[in-house]
Amino acid sequence: MMVTHDPVAASYSGRVIFIKDGQMYTQLNKGDETRQTFLKDIMKTQYVPYMRCWS
């Protein structure tokens, strides 16, 4: 598990959970996407303070 504000670092994981006000806000799963496409999806998602990432 990694906690980061860095979308590039998060793009190397398989799943990103966005947390807002101490609650799970939304999540993204990489699936079959390329890392670059996943990074774009992460950056399109509304900014929230923390992202928890799992490989």
N, CA, C, O and CB atoms as a CASP TS submission, in Angstrom:
PFRMAT TS
TARGET T0000
AUTHOR 0000-0000-0000
METHOD Language model
MODEL 1
PARENT N/A
ATOM      1  N   MET     1       0.843  -1.166   0.000  1.00  0.00           N
ATOM      2  CA  MET     1       0.000   0.000   0.000  1.00  0.00           C
ATOM      3  C   MET     1       0.894   1.237   0.000  1.00  0.00           C
ATOM      4  O   MET     1       1.939   1.269   0.650  1.00  0.00           O
ATOM      5  CB  MET     1      -0.962  -0.006   1.215  1.00  0.00           C
ATOM      6  N   MET     2       0.465   2.239  -0.733  1.00  0.00           N
ATOM      7  CA  MET     2       1.177   3.506  -0.812  1.00  0.00           C
ATOM      8  C   MET     2       0.145   4.622  -0.631  1.00  0.00           C
ATOM      9  O   MET     2      -0.965   4.540  -1.157  1.00  0.00           O
ATOM     10  CB  MET     2       1.953   3.650  -2.180  1.00  0.00           C
ATOM     11  N   VAL     3       0.509   5.635   0.095  1.00  0.00           N
ATOM     12  CA  VAL     3      -0.326   6.830   0.214  1.00  0.00           C
ATOM     13  C   VAL     3       0.451   7.962  -0.432  1.00  0.00           C
ATOM     14  O   VAL     3       1.597   8.219  -0.061  1.00  0.00           O
ATOM     15  CB  VAL     3      -0.692   7.156   1.721  1.00  0.00           C
ATOM     16  N   THR     4      -0.164   8.646  -1.401  1.00  0.00           N
ATOM     17  CA  THR     4       0.572   9.669  -2.146  1.00  0.00           C
ATOM     18  C   THR     4      -0.351  10.767  -2.652  1.00  0.00           C
ATOM     19  O   THR     4      -1.560  10.580  -2.787  1.00  0.00           O
ATOM     20  CB  THR     4       1.313   9.040  -3.317  1.00  0.00           C
ATOM     21  N   HIS     5       0.241  11.895  -2.922  1.00  0.00           N
ATOM     22  CA  HIS     5      -0.436  12.984  -3.622  1.00  0.00           C
ATOM     23  C   HIS     5       0.011  13.012  -5.086  1.00  0.00           C
ATOM     24  O   HIS     5      -0.495  13.807  -5.878  1.00  0.00           O
ATOM     25  CB  HIS     5      -0.144  14.347  -2.934  1.00  0.00           C
ATOM     26  N   ASP     6       0.950  12.151  -5.436  1.00  0.00           N
ATOM     27  CA  ASP     6       1.585  12.169  -6.758  1.00  0.00           C
ATOM     28  C   ASP     6       0.850  11.245  -7.734  1.00  0.00           C
ATOM     29  O   ASP     6       0.911  10.026  -7.579  1.00  0.00           O
ATOM     30  CB  ASP     6       3.064  11.751  -6.646  1.00  0.00           C
ATOM     31  N   PRO     7       0.156  11.800  -8.738  1.00  0.00           N
ATOM     32  CA  PRO     7      -0.565  10.955  -9.689  1.00  0.00           C
ATOM     33  C   PRO     7       0.350  10.053 -10.514  1.00  0.00           C
ATOM     34  O   PRO     7      -0.066   8.969 -10.923  1.00  0.00           O
ATOM     35  CB  PRO     7      -1.375  11.817 -10.613  1.00  0.00           C
ATOM     36  N   VAL     8       1.582  10.479 -10.762  1.00  0.00           N
ATOM     37  CA  VAL     8       2.518   9.639 -11.519  1.00  0.00           C
ATOM     38  C   VAL     8       2.847   8.388 -10.708  1.00  0.00           C
ATOM     39  O   VAL     8       2.816   7.280 -11.242  1.00  0.00           O
ATOM     40  CB  VAL     8       3.820  10.424 -11.866  1.00  0.00           C
ATOM     41  N   ALA     9       3.161   8.556  -9.432  1.00  0.00           N
ATOM     42  CA  ALA     9       3.439   7.401  -8.578  1.00  0.00           C
ATOM     43  C   ALA     9       2.207   6.497  -8.490  1.00  0.00           C
ATOM     44  O   ALA     9       2.330   5.273  -8.549  1.00  0.00           O
ATOM     45  CB  ALA     9       3.873   7.861  -7.164  1.00  0.00           C
ATOM     46  N   ALA    10       1.041   7.088  -8.352  1.00  0.00           N
ATOM     47  CA  ALA    10      -0.201   6.309  -8.251  1.00  0.00           C
ATOM     48  C   ALA    10      -0.482   5.515  -9.525  1.00  0.00           C
ATOM     49  O   ALA    10      -1.091   4.447  -9.471  1.00  0.00           O
ATOM     50  CB  ALA    10      -1.378   7.233  -7.952  1.00  0.00           C
ATOM     51  N   SER    11      -0.038   6.037 -10.671  1.00  0.00           N
ATOM     52  CA  SER    11      -0.321   5.377 -11.947  1.00  0.00           C
ATOM     53  C   SER    11       0.379   4.032 -12.095  1.00  0.00           C
ATOM     54  O   SER    11       0.037   3.259 -12.989  1.00  0.00           O
ATOM     55  CB  SER    11       0.081   6.273 -13.083  1.00  0.00           C
ATOM     56  N   TYR    12       1.354   3.738 -11.235  1.00  0.00           N
ATOM     57  CA  TYR    12       2.048   2.448 -11.266  1.00  0.00           C
ATOM     58  C   TYR    12       1.291   1.369 -10.491  1.00  0.00           C
ATOM     59  O   TYR    12       1.684   0.203 -10.517  1.00  0.00           O
ATOM     60  CB  TYR    12       3.452   2.599 -10.698  1.00  0.00           C
ATOM     61  N   SER    13       0.221   1.742  -9.811  1.00  0.00           N
ATOM     62  CA  SER    13      -0.563   0.762  -9.053  1.00  0.00           C
ATOM     63  C   SER    13      -1.682   0.201  -9.920  1.00  0.00           C
ATOM     64  O   SER    13      -1.927   0.677 -11.029  1.00  0.00           O
ATOM     65  CB  SER    13      -1.146   1.399  -7.771  1.00  0.00           C
ATOM     66  N   GLY    14      -2.344  -0.802  -9.405  1.00  0.00           N
ATOM     67  CA  GLY    14      -3.461  -1.406 -10.124  1.00  0.00           C
ATOM     68  C   GLY    14      -4.806  -0.824  -9.719  1.00  0.00           C
ATOM     69  O   GLY    14      -5.807  -0.999 -10.414  1.00  0.00           O
ATOM     70  N   ARG    15      -4.817  -0.134  -8.589  1.00  0.00           N
ATOM     71  CA  ARG    15      -6.063   0.419  -8.067  1.00  0.00           C
ATOM     72  C   ARG    15      -5.748   1.675  -7.281  1.00  0.00           C
ATOM     73  O   ARG    15      -4.771   1.708  -6.534  1.00  0.00           O
ATOM     74  CB  ARG    15      -6.812  -0.613  -7.181  1.00  0.00           C
ATOM     75  N   VAL    16      -6.558   2.708  -7.438  1.00  0.00           N
ATOM     76  CA  VAL    16      -6.381   3.955  -6.697  1.00  0.00           C
ATOM     77  C   VAL    16      -7.699   4.267  -6.004  1.00  0.00           C
ATOM     78  O   VAL    16      -8.755   4.292  -6.637  1.00  0.00           O
ATOM     79  CB  VAL    16      -5.936   5.135  -7.641  1.00  0.00           C
ATOM     80  N   ILE    17      -7.628   4.504  -4.708  1.00  0.00           N
ATOM     81  CA  ILE    17      -8.794   4.918  -3.930  1.00  0.00           C
ATOM     82  C   ILE    17      -8.580   6.367  -3.531  1.00  0.00           C
ATOM     83  O   ILE    17      -7.552   6.710  -2.947  1.00  0.00           O
ATOM     84  CB  ILE    17      -9.011   4.001  -2.668  1.00  0.00           C
ATOM     85  N   PHE    18      -9.543   7.214  -3.844  1.00  0.00           N
ATOM     86  CA  PHE    18      -9.496   8.623  -3.494  1.00  0.00           C
ATOM     87  C   PHE    18     -10.272   8.823  -2.201  1.00  0.00           C
ATOM     88  O   PHE    18     -11.394   8.336  -2.061  1.00  0.00           O
ATOM     89  CB  PHE    18     -10.071   9.510  -4.637  1.00  0.00           C
ATOM     90  N   ILE    19      -9.674   9.539  -1.260  1.00  0.00           N
ATOM     91  CA  ILE    19     -10.288   9.779   0.042  1.00  0.00           C
ATOM     92  C   ILE    19     -10.532  11.277   0.200  1.00  0.00           C
ATOM     93  O   ILE    19      -9.655  12.096  -0.076  1.00  0.00           O
ATOM     94  CB  ILE    19      -9.390   9.234   1.197  1.00  0.00           C
ATOM     95  N   LYS    20     -11.725  11.616   0.644  1.00  0.00           N
ATOM     96  CA  LYS    20     -12.098  13.018   0.861  1.00  0.00           C
ATOM     97  C   LYS    20     -12.801  13.109   2.205  1.00  0.00           C
ATOM     98  O   LYS    20     -13.745  12.364   2.466  1.00  0.00           O
ATOM     99  CB  LYS    20     -13.016  13.563  -0.296  1.00  0.00           C
ATOM    100  N   ASP    21     -12.354  14.002   3.043  1.00  0.00           N
ATOM    101  CA  ASP    21     -12.951  14.205   4.371  1.00  0.00           C
ATOM    102  C   ASP    21     -13.015  12.905   5.170  1.00  0.00           C
ATOM    103  O   ASP    21     -13.988  12.657   5.881  1.00  0.00           O
ATOM    104  CB  ASP    21     -14.357  14.794   4.234  1.00  0.00           C
ATOM    105  N   GLY    22     -11.973  12.073   5.052  1.00  0.00           N
ATOM    106  CA  GLY    22     -11.888  10.842   5.809  1.00  0.00           C
ATOM    107  C   GLY    22     -12.757   9.706   5.288  1.00  0.00           C
ATOM    108  O   GLY    22     -12.844   8.656   5.924  1.00  0.00           O
ATOM    109  N   GLN    23     -13.390   9.897   4.160  1.00  0.00           N
ATOM    110  CA  GLN    23     -14.270   8.879   3.586  1.00  0.00           C
ATOM    111  C   GLN    23     -13.802   8.530   2.176  1.00  0.00           C
ATOM    112  O   GLN    23     -13.232   9.361   1.469  1.00  0.00           O
ATOM    113  CB  GLN    23     -15.741   9.369   3.565  1.00  0.00           C
ATOM    114  N   MET    24     -14.056   7.272   1.780  1.00  0.00           N
ATOM    115  CA  MET    24     -13.747   6.889   0.411  1.00  0.00           C
ATOM    116  C   MET    24     -14.627   7.710  -0.526  1.00  0.00           C
ATOM    117  O   MET    24     -15.853   7.686  -0.414  1.00  0.00           O
ATOM    118  CB  MET    24     -13.960   5.356   0.188  1.00  0.00           C
ATOM    119  N   TYR    25     -13.998   8.435  -1.450  1.00  0.00           N
ATOM    120  CA  TYR    25     -14.700   9.323  -2.371  1.00  0.00           C
ATOM    121  C   TYR    25     -15.037   8.583  -3.670  1.00  0.00           C
ATOM    122  O   TYR    25     -16.186   8.576  -4.110  1.00  0.00           O
ATOM    123  CB  TYR    25     -13.848  10.578  -2.668  1.00  0.00           C
ATOM    124  N   THR    26     -14.034   7.970  -4.267  1.00  0.00           N
ATOM    125  CA  THR    26     -14.203   7.192  -5.493  1.00  0.00           C
ATOM    126  C   THR    26     -12.974   6.320  -5.672  1.00  0.00           C
ATOM    127  O   THR    26     -12.002   6.458  -4.929  1.00  0.00           O
ATOM    128  CB  THR    26     -14.422   8.117  -6.736  1.00  0.00           C
ATOM    129  N   GLN    27     -13.004   5.424  -6.649  1.00  0.00           N
ATOM    130  CA  GLN    27     -11.840   4.594  -6.918  1.00  0.00           C
ATOM    131  C   GLN    27     -11.717   4.340  -8.410  1.00  0.00           C
ATOM    132  O   GLN    27     -12.700   4.384  -9.149  1.00  0.00           O
ATOM    133  CB  GLN    27     -11.928   3.268  -6.153  1.00  0.00           C
ATOM    134  N   LEU    28     -10.497   4.077  -8.835  1.00  0.00           N
ATOM    135  CA  LEU    28     -10.206   3.723 -10.217  1.00  0.00           C
ATOM    136  C   LEU    28      -9.436   2.412 -10.226  1.00  0.00           C
ATOM    137  O   LEU    28      -8.560   2.200  -9.387  1.00  0.00           O
ATOM    138  CB  LEU    28      -9.403   4.849 -10.934  1.00  0.00           C
ATOM    139  N   ASN    29      -9.752   1.545 -11.154  1.00  0.00           N
ATOM    140  CA  ASN    29      -9.016   0.301 -11.361  1.00  0.00           C
ATOM    141  C   ASN    29      -8.324   0.374 -12.715  1.00  0.00           C
ATOM    142  O   ASN    29      -8.935   0.768 -13.708  1.00  0.00           O
ATOM    143  CB  ASN    29      -9.963  -0.942 -11.279  1.00  0.00           C
ATOM    144  N   LYS    30      -7.046  -0.008 -12.757  1.00  0.00           N
ATOM    145  CA  LYS    30      -6.271   0.080 -13.986  1.00  0.00           C
ATOM    146  C   LYS    30      -6.773  -0.885 -15.044  1.00  0.00           C
ATOM    147  O   LYS    30      -6.875  -0.518 -16.214  1.00  0.00           O
ATOM    148  CB  LYS    30      -4.813  -0.185 -13.703  1.00  0.00           C
ATOM    149  N   GLY    31      -7.088  -2.105 -14.655  1.00  0.00           N
ATOM    150  CA  GLY    31      -7.541  -3.099 -15.621  1.00  0.00           C
ATOM    151  C   GLY    31      -6.508  -3.307 -16.719  1.00  0.00           C
ATOM    152  O   GLY    31      -5.324  -3.482 -16.433  1.00  0.00           O
ATOM    153  N   ASP    32      -6.949  -3.289 -17.977  1.00  0.00           N
ATOM    154  CA  ASP    32      -6.054  -3.517 -19.120  1.00  0.00           C
ATOM    155  C   ASP    32      -5.481  -2.227 -19.706  1.00  0.00           C
ATOM    156  O   ASP    32      -4.807  -2.261 -20.736  1.00  0.00           O
ATOM    157  CB  ASP    32      -6.794  -4.267 -20.202  1.00  0.00           C
ATOM    158  N   GLU    33      -5.742  -1.095 -19.062  1.00  0.00           N
ATOM    159  CA  GLU    33      -5.252   0.187 -19.574  1.00  0.00           C
ATOM    160  C   GLU    33      -3.724   0.256 -19.490  1.00  0.00           C
ATOM    161  O   GLU    33      -3.106  -0.416 -18.664  1.00  0.00           O
ATOM    162  CB  GLU    33      -5.884   1.358 -18.789  1.00  0.00           C
ATOM    163  N   THR    34      -3.132   1.070 -20.349  1.00  0.00           N
ATOM    164  CA  THR    34      -1.701   1.346 -20.222  1.00  0.00           C
ATOM    165  C   THR    34      -1.508   2.258 -19.022  1.00  0.00           C
ATOM    166  O   THR    34      -2.456   2.885 -18.550  1.00  0.00           O
ATOM    167  CB  THR    34      -1.118   1.996 -21.528  1.00  0.00           C
ATOM    168  N   ARG    35      -0.287   2.328 -18.535  1.00  0.00           N
ATOM    169  CA  ARG    35      -0.003   3.211 -17.406  1.00  0.00           C
ATOM    170  C   ARG    35      -0.286   4.660 -17.775  1.00  0.00           C
ATOM    171  O   ARG    35      -0.796   5.425 -16.955  1.00  0.00           O
ATOM    172  CB  ARG    35       1.456   3.053 -16.951  1.00  0.00           C
ATOM    173  N   GLN    36       0.043   5.038 -19.004  1.00  0.00           N
ATOM    174  CA  GLN    36      -0.176   6.415 -19.435  1.00  0.00           C
ATOM    175  C   GLN    36      -1.667   6.769 -19.455  1.00  0.00           C
ATOM    176  O   GLN    36      -2.058   7.864 -19.052  1.00  0.00           O
ATOM    177  CB  GLN    36       0.433   6.635 -20.819  1.00  0.00           C
ATOM    178  N   THR    37      -2.489   5.837 -19.926  1.00  0.00           N
ATOM    179  CA  THR    37      -3.932   6.072 -19.947  1.00  0.00           C
ATOM    180  C   THR    37      -4.481   6.131 -18.528  1.00  0.00           C
ATOM    181  O   THR    37      -5.335   6.963 -18.222  1.00  0.00           O
ATOM    182  CB  THR    37      -4.650   4.974 -20.752  1.00  0.00           C
ATOM    183  N   PHE    38      -3.989   5.245 -17.663  1.00  0.00           N
ATOM    184  CA  PHE    38      -4.419   5.250 -16.269  1.00  0.00           C
ATOM    185  C   PHE    38      -4.038   6.565 -15.602  1.00  0.00           C
ATOM    186  O   PHE    38      -4.822   7.116 -14.830  1.00  0.00           O
ATOM    187  CB  PHE    38      -3.802   4.065 -15.507  1.00  0.00           C
ATOM    188  N   LEU    39      -2.841   7.074 -15.892  1.00  0.00           N
ATOM    189  CA  LEU    39      -2.413   8.364 -15.358  1.00  0.00           C
ATOM    190  C   LEU    39      -3.379   9.465 -15.789  1.00  0.00           C
ATOM    191  O   LEU    39      -3.760  10.302 -14.970  1.00  0.00           O
ATOM    192  CB  LEU    39      -0.979   8.695 -15.823  1.00  0.00           C
ATOM    193  N   LYS    40      -3.777   9.478 -17.045  1.00  0.00           N
ATOM    194  CA  LYS    40      -4.728  10.482 -17.520  1.00  0.00           C
ATOM    195  C   LYS    40      -6.054  10.375 -16.788  1.00  0.00           C
ATOM    196  O   LYS    40      -6.659  11.390 -16.441  1.00  0.00           O
ATOM    197  CB  LYS    40      -4.951  10.336 -19.021  1.00  0.00           C
ATOM    198  N   ASP    41      -6.512   9.139 -16.548  1.00  0.00           N
ATOM    199  CA  ASP    41      -7.763   8.938 -15.804  1.00  0.00           C
ATOM    200  C   ASP    41      -7.639   9.465 -14.375  1.00  0.00           C
ATOM    201  O   ASP    41      -8.560  10.096 -13.856  1.00  0.00           O
ATOM    202  CB  ASP    41      -8.145   7.443 -15.785  1.00  0.00           C
ATOM    203  N   ILE    42      -6.499   9.203 -13.749  1.00  0.00           N
ATOM    204  CA  ILE    42      -6.264   9.690 -12.384  1.00  0.00           C
ATOM    205  C   ILE    42      -6.309  11.214 -12.369  1.00  0.00           C
ATOM    206  O   ILE    42      -6.927  11.818 -11.492  1.00  0.00           O
ATOM    207  CB  ILE    42      -4.899   9.180 -11.838  1.00  0.00           C
ATOM    208  N   MET    43      -5.652  11.826 -13.342  1.00  0.00           N
ATOM    209  CA  MET    43      -5.579  13.284 -13.372  1.00  0.00           C
ATOM    210  C   MET    43      -6.928  13.928 -13.702  1.00  0.00           C
ATOM    211  O   MET    43      -7.190  15.063 -13.304  1.00  0.00           O
ATOM    212  CB  MET    43      -4.539  13.726 -14.383  1.00  0.00           C
ATOM    213  N   LYS    44      -7.786  13.198 -14.435  1.00  0.00           N
ATOM    214  CA  LYS    44      -9.127  13.717 -14.737  1.00  0.00           C
ATOM    215  C   LYS    44     -10.050  13.683 -13.522  1.00  0.00           C
ATOM    216  O   LYS    44     -10.990  14.470 -13.412  1.00  0.00           O
ATOM    217  CB  LYS    44      -9.750  12.919 -15.871  1.00  0.00           C
ATOM    218  N   THR    45      -9.761  12.756 -12.617  1.00  0.00           N
ATOM    219  CA  THR    45     -10.593  12.604 -11.433  1.00  0.00           C
ATOM    220  C   THR    45     -10.375  13.804 -10.524  1.00  0.00           C
ATOM    221  O   THR    45      -9.253  14.280 -10.352  1.00  0.00           O
ATOM    222  CB  THR    45     -10.275  11.277 -10.688  1.00  0.00           C
ATOM    223  N   GLN    46     -11.436  14.268  -9.964  1.00  0.00           N
ATOM    224  CA  GLN    46     -11.356  15.443  -9.092  1.00  0.00           C
ATOM    225  C   GLN    46     -10.309  15.244  -8.025  1.00  0.00           C
ATOM    226  O   GLN    46     -10.224  14.169  -7.431  1.00  0.00           O
ATOM    227  CB  GLN    46     -12.708  15.735  -8.447  1.00  0.00           C
ATOM    228  N   TYR    47      -9.512  16.258  -7.772  1.00  0.00           N
ATOM    229  CA  TYR    47      -8.467  16.184  -6.764  1.00  0.00           C
ATOM    230  C   TYR    47      -9.073  16.019  -5.377  1.00  0.00           C
ATOM    231  O   TYR    47     -10.005  16.729  -4.998  1.00  0.00           O
ATOM    232  CB  TYR    47      -7.581  17.432  -6.816  1.00  0.00           C
ATOM    233  N   VAL    48      -8.519  15.063  -4.625  1.00  0.00           N
ATOM    234  CA  VAL    48      -8.842  14.883  -3.211  1.00  0.00           C
ATOM    235  C   VAL    48      -7.534  14.695  -2.466  1.00  0.00           C
ATOM    236  O   VAL    48      -6.534  14.342  -3.091  1.00  0.00           O
ATOM    237  CB  VAL    48      -9.810  13.665  -2.983  1.00  0.00           C
ATOM    238  N   PRO    49      -7.495  14.913  -1.164  1.00  0.00           N
ATOM    239  CA  PRO    49      -6.223  14.953  -0.432  1.00  0.00           C
ATOM    240  C   PRO    49      -5.340  13.714  -0.498  1.00  0.00           C
ATOM    241  O   PRO    49      -4.123  13.871  -0.594  1.00  0.00           O
ATOM    242  CB  PRO    49      -6.504  15.221   0.958  1.00  0.00           C
ATOM    243  N   TYR    50      -5.863  12.504  -0.452  1.00  0.00           N
ATOM    244  CA  TYR    50      -5.006  11.332  -0.378  1.00  0.00           C
ATOM    245  C   TYR    50      -5.456  10.268  -1.374  1.00  0.00           C
ATOM    246  O   TYR    50      -6.644  10.134  -1.670  1.00  0.00           O
ATOM    247  CB  TYR    50      -5.001  10.763   1.043  1.00  0.00           C
ATOM    248  N   MET    51      -4.493   9.524  -1.879  1.00  0.00           N
ATOM    249  CA  MET    51      -4.775   8.369  -2.733  1.00  0.00           C
ATOM    250  C   MET    51      -4.082   7.172  -2.114  1.00  0.00           C
ATOM    251  O   MET    51      -2.891   7.240  -1.809  1.00  0.00           O
ATOM    252  CB  MET    51      -4.299   8.605  -4.215  1.00  0.00           C
ATOM    253  N   ARG    52      -4.796   6.086  -1.926  1.00  0.00           N
ATOM    254  CA  ARG    52      -4.183   4.841  -1.448  1.00  0.00           C
ATOM    255  C   ARG    52      -4.117   3.908  -2.628  1.00  0.00           C
ATOM    256  O   ARG    52      -5.102   3.740  -3.347  1.00  0.00           O
ATOM    257  CB  ARG    52      -4.985   4.199  -0.252  1.00  0.00           C
ATOM    258  N   CYS    53      -2.969   3.298  -2.836  1.00  0.00           N
ATOM    259  CA  CYS    53      -2.725   2.519  -4.055  1.00  0.00           C
ATOM    260  C   CYS    53      -2.297   1.103  -3.708  1.00  0.00           C
ATOM    261  O   CYS    53      -1.500   0.879  -2.797  1.00  0.00           O
ATOM    262  CB  CYS    53      -1.656   3.196  -4.927  1.00  0.00           C
ATOM    263  N   TRP    54      -2.847   0.152  -4.457  1.00  0.00           N
ATOM    264  CA  TRP    54      -2.472  -1.252  -4.334  1.00  0.00           C
ATOM    265  C   TRP    54      -2.027  -1.767  -5.683  1.00  0.00           C
ATOM    266  O   TRP    54      -2.583  -1.378  -6.710  1.00  0.00           O
ATOM    267  CB  TRP    54      -3.641  -2.099  -3.788  1.00  0.00           C
ATOM    268  N   SER    55      -1.044  -2.625  -5.698  1.00  0.00           N
ATOM    269  CA  SER    55      -0.604  -3.244  -6.941  1.00  0.00           C
ATOM    270  C   SER    55      -1.352  -4.504  -7.222  1.00  0.00           C
ATOM    271  O   SER    55      -1.105  -5.157  -8.236  1.00  0.00           O
ATOM    272  CB  SER    55       0.863  -3.528  -6.902  1.00  0.00           C
TER
END
